[in-house]
Amino acid sequence: MTVAPYCLVAAAAFALLFVVDLVAMMIYVARSGNIDPDEGHVVTENRPLTASDAAILGGTSGPGGRYWGKHKVFLSRSGYITDMSLVDGTATQAQRRLVGGIKLAAILFWLAWVFSGLALLASEPILGTTIIILFTGMFIHSARMVRKGRADALRKLKERKESREDRRRTA
């Protein structure tokens, strides 16, 4: 079998591209994150007591009730990208690029494992076949979830537009 060495080279290339894509996304997110005004400060708020708070206070009972508590906000740079924002056009160009990077990372991850499985087919056919089937199944399942989320967002957007048009007609 002369295919195995080429598959190892392809697997290594895709793995390297996957790592480069992840590093690029980490740098991009770190540079474009917005700092919350509470970041780095102690915040006092009326919030439910959690199990970890009860353990810190020395209590053995479960969480419950509302108490004034203080906690320090170390990091607060999360901004969520929803399927609806991608569909209705409210997602920024930066968010669209990040989603593209995530999709590219998923494809590269899948290709690296598939070519690793192909390289193993010559020496370990059962293991190679298992790797190929397992990671292809996971990739297909993930792609279906993404498509389902997009389809749901498109359906909700269409319903929203139809309800607006109905209100305009009746007004």
C-alpha positions, 0 to 999 in steps of 0.5 A: 500500500503506497497510499498510507504515507500520503494519507499521513502527510495529509493528516498532518497538514490538516492538523497543522491547519486546524491548529493555525485556524484555532490560534488565529481565532483565539487572537481575533477574539482576544483583540476584538473582545469588549471589556465589561465595566465591572471587569476587575471589580468587586460587585455587590448584588442581591443574588441567590446563594449557590452551593459554592457560596454555602461551602465557602461560608462553612454551611453544610446545607444546600443553596437557597434564599436570597442574600447580599453577596460580593463576587469579583468579576475576573473576565466578562468578554462574552458576546453570543452569536445566534443563528437568528442574528446570522439569518436576519443580518444583524450579526456583524462582519466580525461575527460572521468571520468568526463563524466561518473560522469555526466551520473551517476548524470543524472541517479541518478537524474532520479531515485530519481524523479521516486521513489518519484513519485512511493511513491506518487502513493498511496496518490496522483495518478495523481501527482505521475503519472505526475512526473514519466511521466515528468521526464522519458520523460526528461530523454529519451529526454536527452539520445537521445540527447547524442546518437545523438551527439555521432552518429554525431561524429562517422559519422564525424570521419568515413568521415574524415578517408575515405577522408584521405584514398582517398587522400592517394590513389590518391597521 
